[in-house]
Amino acid sequence: MHLRRTRPTRSQQAAPTEAAAPRDDDRQFVTALARGLEVLSCFRARDKALGNLDIAQRCKLPKSTVSRLTYTLTQLGYLTLDEASGKYRLGTATLSLGSTALARMDIRQMARPLMQELADASKAMVSLGTRDRLSMIYVENCRSTSALTLSLDVGSRIPIATTAMGRAYLAVASERERAAIFDDLAALDELAWPALKRGIDKALGEVATLGVACSFGDWQPDVNAIAVGFDPGGGMPLMAINCGGPAFQLAPEFLLGEVRPRLLDLVRRLEEMVAR
């Protein structure tokens, strides 16, 4: 999360190319398809348009390869080309896929009134998210009427390792999934990994004792948040709900003392609604 008046540094953002490469002996893996999807996934909510060079740098692919991929994706409607700038935007075919996926998540409709209630009570932002590689992606978001809010919205991504939402997800993930994520994080930045691992381990301990994962200035020095992970069942992916905002408005003591029981109750009520 970041405040409207700030922007995360490069090291704080979710990396565009986060997933570990498949094994060379994986005959079921279609590299061309994976590269095309990687091009689409490198677009972020803050991006107005990207050129082939921008995409090549984010995807770590040769520009000639990216040119062929963007041409193909444009022909299929997944990208649109701005002739004046020579840059690409996500096309209507991509928007249709995203809208369909969100529409099928009934849990968003069930969670929203509960989330808005907590957002108003805490004067913070409450968000529902799920994992996308080494990021958490927001699928629902509720804000309080506080004058200073956070700039994230549905579709925004935050890092899995340093945020409360990401750490809460890791707490409910299977050992196998968690180990795979750890391997990818270590491969992404070997020097940063030991510190990231210590932060994650601390958060997993907090989940065991407090029921919530915490991030007090760990991603952004001016943002505090807590989160709870849960399994909605019904074939849906694991999810997490966080509550956070500017550190000067949401002290750790307030989040743990006042917000934590409300957040835990929210998740409990949501799980009961899903079960019914």
MIRO-880245 format. One record per residue (C-alpha): x, y, z; residue in three letters; residue number from 1. Coordinates in nm, 2 decimals. Each point is the difference from the previous one (the first is absolute). Example, Ala and Ser with C-alpha at 12.3 -4.5 7.8 and 13.67 -1.06 7.14 Angstrom:
# residues 2
     c1     c2     c3 residuo num
   1.23  -0.45   0.78     ALA   1
   0.14   0.34  -0.07     SER   2
//
This chain:
# residues 276
     c1     c2     c3 residuo num
   0.00   0.00   0.00     MET   1
   0.11   0.35  -0.05     HIS   2
  -0.14   0.34   0.07     LEU   3
  -0.13   0.23  -0.27     ARG   4
   0.29   0.23   0.06     ARG   5
   0.27  -0.27  -0.03     THR   6
   0.11  -0.26  -0.25     ARG   7
   0.19  -0.32   0.10     PRO   8
   0.36  -0.04  -0.09     THR   9
   0.10  -0.26  -0.26     ARG  10
   0.10  -0.25   0.28     SER  11
  -0.34   0.04   0.17     GLN  12
  -0.21  -0.07  -0.31     GLN  13
  -0.11  -0.34  -0.11     ALA  14
   0.25  -0.10  -0.27     ALA  15
  -0.15  -0.03  -0.35     PRO  16
   0.16  -0.33  -0.07     THR  17
  -0.03  -0.19   0.32     GLU  18
  -0.07  -0.36  -0.09     ALA  19
   0.29  -0.25  -0.01     ALA  20
   0.07  -0.14  -0.35     ALA  21
  -0.15  -0.35  -0.06     PRO  22
   0.24  -0.29  -0.02     ARG  23
   0.15  -0.08  -0.35     ASP  24
  -0.14  -0.35   0.01     ASP  25
  -0.36   0.12   0.06     ASP  26
  -0.15  -0.11  -0.34     ARG  27
  -0.35   0.12   0.09     GLN  28
   0.12   0.36   0.04     PHE  29
  -0.08   0.22  -0.31     VAL  30
   0.27   0.27   0.00     THR  31
  -0.16   0.22  -0.26     ALA  32
  -0.33   0.01   0.19     LEU  33
   0.18   0.08   0.32     ALA  34
   0.19   0.29  -0.16     ARG  35
  -0.32   0.14  -0.13     GLY  36
  -0.17  -0.01   0.34     LEU  37
   0.31   0.15   0.15     GLU  38
  -0.03   0.30  -0.23     VAL  39
  -0.37   0.05   0.11     LEU  40
   0.09  -0.04   0.37     SER  41
   0.28   0.26  -0.01     CYS  42
  -0.26   0.28  -0.03     PHE  43
  -0.08   0.17   0.33     ARG  44
  -0.29   0.21   0.11     ALA  45
   0.22   0.32  -0.01     ARG  46
   0.11  -0.06  -0.36     ASP  47
  -0.17   0.20  -0.27     LYS  48
   0.18  -0.17  -0.28     ALA  49
   0.32  -0.20  -0.06     LEU  50
   0.23  -0.02  -0.29     GLY  51
   0.18  -0.31  -0.13     ASN  52
   0.32   0.11   0.18     LEU  53
  -0.18   0.04   0.33     ASP  54
  -0.16  -0.34  -0.03     ILE  55
   0.33  -0.16  -0.10     ALA  56
   0.17   0.14   0.31     GLN  57
  -0.28  -0.11   0.23     ARG  58
  -0.03  -0.35  -0.15     CYS  59
   0.38  -0.04  -0.05     LYS  60
  -0.06  -0.10  -0.36     LEU  61
   0.17   0.11  -0.33     PRO  62
  -0.18   0.30  -0.16     LYS  63
  -0.04  -0.20  -0.32     SER  64
  -0.19  -0.27   0.19     THR  65
  -0.22   0.26   0.17     VAL  66
  -0.08   0.16  -0.33     SER  67
  -0.14  -0.32  -0.14     ARG  68
  -0.19  -0.07   0.32     LEU  69
  -0.16   0.35   0.02     THR  70
  -0.09  -0.02  -0.37     TYR  71
  -0.18  -0.34   0.06     THR  72
  -0.17   0.12   0.31     LEU  73
  -0.12   0.31  -0.18     THR  74
  -0.14  -0.20  -0.28     GLN  75
  -0.20  -0.21   0.26     LEU  76
  -0.13   0.31   0.18     GLY  77
   0.20  -0.05   0.32     TYR  78
   0.20   0.31  -0.07     LEU  79
  -0.08   0.32  -0.18     THR  80
   0.27   0.22  -0.18     LEU  81
   0.01   0.37   0.04     ASP  82
   0.12   0.10  -0.35     GLU  83
   0.11   0.35   0.12     ALA  84
   0.23  -0.13   0.27     SER  85
   0.07  -0.35  -0.12     GLY  86
  -0.09  -0.14   0.34     LYS  87
  -0.24  -0.26   0.11     TYR  88
  -0.29  -0.01   0.24     ARG  89
  -0.20  -0.30   0.13     LEU  90
  -0.28  -0.08  -0.25     GLY  91
  -0.36  -0.09   0.05     THR  92
   0.07  -0.37  -0.02     ALA  93
   0.22   0.02   0.31     THR  94
  -0.26   0.22   0.18     LEU  95
  -0.27  -0.26  -0.08     SER  96
   0.21  -0.27   0.16     LEU  97
   0.06   0.20   0.32     GLY  98
  -0.36   0.10   0.03     SER  99
  -0.12  -0.35  -0.04     THR 100
   0.24  -0.13   0.26     ALA 101
  -0.11   0.27   0.25     LEU 102
  -0.37  -0.05  -0.07     ALA 103
   0.04  -0.37   0.09     ARG 104
   0.14   0.08   0.34     MET 105
  -0.32   0.01   0.20     ASP 106
   0.21   0.04   0.31     ILE 107
   0.06   0.36  -0.10     ARG 108
  -0.37   0.09   0.03     GLN 109
  -0.02  -0.18   0.34     MET 110
   0.31   0.16   0.13     ALA 111
  -0.06   0.36  -0.11     ARG 112
  -0.25   0.11   0.27     PRO 113
   0.21  -0.15   0.27     LEU 114
   0.31   0.16  -0.13     MET 115
  -0.16   0.34  -0.03     GLN 116
  -0.12  -0.03   0.35     GLU 117
   0.35  -0.06   0.12     LEU 118
   0.14   0.27  -0.22     ALA 119
  -0.24   0.26   0.15     ASP 120
   0.07  -0.11   0.35     ALA 121
   0.38   0.00  -0.03     SER 122
   0.02   0.30  -0.24     LYS 123
   0.22  -0.21  -0.21     ALA 124
   0.00  -0.20  -0.33     MET 125
  -0.11  -0.36   0.00     VAL 126
   0.08  -0.23  -0.29     SER 127
  -0.05  -0.35  -0.12     LEU 128
   0.27  -0.16  -0.20     GLY 129
   0.15  -0.32  -0.14     THR 130
   0.33  -0.11  -0.12     ARG 131
   0.15   0.05  -0.35     ASP 132
   0.35  -0.15   0.00     ARG 133
   0.20   0.22   0.24     LEU 134
  -0.26   0.27   0.03     SER 135
  -0.34   0.03   0.17     MET 136
  -0.26   0.15  -0.23     ILE 137
  -0.30   0.19   0.13     TYR 138
  -0.34  -0.14  -0.10     VAL 139
  -0.21   0.23   0.22     GLU 140
   0.07   0.32   0.19     ASN 141
  -0.19   0.22   0.25     CYS 142
   0.11   0.34   0.12     ARG 143
  -0.11   0.21   0.29     SER 144
  -0.09   0.37  -0.04     THR 145
   0.33   0.10   0.14     SER 146
   0.16   0.29  -0.18     ALA 147
   0.33  -0.18  -0.05     LEU 148
  -0.05  -0.35  -0.15     THR 149
   0.21  -0.25  -0.19     LEU 150
   0.03   0.00  -0.37     SER 151
  -0.04  -0.37  -0.07     LEU 152
  -0.32  -0.13  -0.16     ASP 153
  -0.14  -0.32  -0.15     VAL 154
   0.27  -0.15  -0.23     GLY 155
   0.29   0.16   0.19     SER 156
   0.29  -0.22   0.10     ARG 157
   0.21   0.00   0.32     ILE 158
   0.30  -0.22   0.09     PRO 159
  -0.07  -0.33   0.17     ILE 160
   0.31   0.01   0.23     ALA 161
  -0.02   0.34   0.17     THR 162
  -0.37   0.08   0.02     THR 163
  -0.24  -0.12   0.27     ALA 164
  -0.23  -0.14  -0.27     MET 165
   0.28  -0.20  -0.16     GLY 166
   0.12  -0.13   0.33     ARG 167
  -0.35  -0.10   0.11     ALA 168
  -0.04  -0.20  -0.33     TYR 169
   0.33  -0.18   0.07     LEU 170
  -0.13  -0.09   0.34     ALA 171
  -0.29  -0.20  -0.15     VAL 172
   0.18  -0.13  -0.30     ALA 173
   0.11  -0.37  -0.01     SER 174
   0.35  -0.08   0.09     GLU 175
   0.07  -0.10  -0.36     ARG 176
  -0.13   0.33  -0.14     GLU 177
   0.18   0.20   0.26     ARG 178
   0.33  -0.18  -0.07     ALA 179
  -0.04   0.07  -0.37     ALA 180
  -0.07   0.37   0.06     ILE 181
   0.31   0.02   0.23     PHE 182
   0.21  -0.16  -0.28     ASP 183
  -0.12   0.26  -0.25     ASP 184
   0.06   0.29   0.24     LEU 185
   0.35  -0.12   0.07     ALA 186
   0.07  -0.04  -0.37     ALA 187
  -0.14   0.35  -0.07     LEU 188
   0.24   0.17   0.24     ASP 189
   0.25  -0.21   0.19     GLU 190
   0.14   0.30   0.20     LEU 191
  -0.34   0.12   0.11     ALA 192
  -0.14  -0.35   0.08     TRP 193
   0.14  -0.05   0.35     PRO 194
  -0.16   0.32   0.13     ALA 195
  -0.32  -0.08  -0.18     LEU 196
   0.00  -0.35   0.16     LYS 197
   0.04   0.15   0.35     ARG 198
  -0.29   0.23  -0.06     GLY 199
  -0.22  -0.28  -0.12     ILE 200
   0.10  -0.23   0.29     ASP 201
  -0.08   0.27   0.24     LYS 202
  -0.34   0.05  -0.16     ALA 203
  -0.08  -0.37   0.00     LEU 204
   0.07   0.00   0.37     GLY 205
  -0.24   0.30   0.05     GLU 206
  -0.27  -0.20  -0.18     VAL 207
   0.05  -0.28   0.24     ALA 208
  -0.02   0.22   0.31     THR 209
  -0.22   0.29  -0.11     LEU 210
  -0.20  -0.14  -0.29     GLY 211
   0.11   0.27  -0.24     VAL 212
   0.31   0.07  -0.21     ALA 213
   0.16   0.35   0.05     CYS 214
   0.19   0.24  -0.22     SER 215
   0.09   0.31   0.19     PHE 216
   0.22   0.20  -0.24     GLY 217
   0.15  -0.31  -0.15     ASP 218
  -0.10   0.08  -0.36     TRP 219
  -0.06   0.37   0.03     GLN 220
   0.13   0.19   0.30     PRO 221
  -0.31   0.21   0.02     ASP 222
  -0.26  -0.28  -0.03     VAL 223
  -0.12  -0.25   0.27     ASN 224
  -0.23  -0.29  -0.06     ALA 225
  -0.12  -0.33   0.15     ILE 226
  -0.16  -0.29  -0.20     ALA 227
  -0.17  -0.34   0.04     VAL 228
   0.03  -0.28  -0.26     GLY 229
  -0.28  -0.26  -0.05     PHE 230
  -0.12  -0.27  -0.24     ASP 231
  -0.34   0.09  -0.15     PRO 232
  -0.04  -0.35  -0.14     GLY 233
  -0.23  -0.07  -0.29     GLY 234
   0.29  -0.03  -0.24     GLY 235
   0.10   0.36   0.07     MET 236
   0.37   0.09   0.07     PRO 237
   0.13   0.08   0.34     LEU 238
  -0.06   0.36   0.09     MET 239
   0.09   0.26   0.26     ALA 240
  -0.16   0.31   0.13     ILE 241
   0.21   0.29   0.13     ASN 242
  -0.07   0.33   0.18     CYS 243
   0.25   0.27  -0.03     GLY 244
   0.08   0.36  -0.07     GLY 245
   0.24   0.29   0.09     PRO 246
   0.22  -0.08   0.30     ALA 247
  -0.08   0.33   0.17     PHE 248
  -0.37  -0.09   0.00     GLN 249
   0.03  -0.37   0.07     LEU 250
   0.25  -0.07   0.28     ALA 251
   0.09  -0.37   0.06     PRO 252
  -0.17   0.02   0.34     GLU 253
  -0.33   0.12  -0.16     PHE 254
   0.01  -0.27  -0.27     LEU 255
   0.08  -0.28   0.24     LEU 256
  -0.22   0.12   0.28     GLY 257
  -0.31   0.14  -0.18     GLU 258
   0.01  -0.13  -0.36     VAL 259
   0.13  -0.35   0.05     ARG 260
  -0.31  -0.14   0.18     PRO 261
  -0.22   0.16  -0.26     ARG 262
   0.20  -0.14  -0.29     LEU 263
   0.00  -0.35   0.15     LEU 264
  -0.37   0.02   0.05     ASP 265
  -0.05   0.12  -0.36     LEU 266
   0.19  -0.30  -0.14     VAL 267
  -0.20  -0.24   0.24     ARG 268
  -0.33   0.15  -0.12     ARG 269
   0.11  -0.02  -0.36     LEU 270
   0.10  -0.36   0.03     GLU 271
  -0.34  -0.08   0.15     GLU 272
  -0.18   0.17  -0.29     MET 273
   0.20  -0.19  -0.25     VAL 274
  -0.07  -0.33   0.17     ALA 275
  -0.37   0.07  -0.01     ARG 276
//
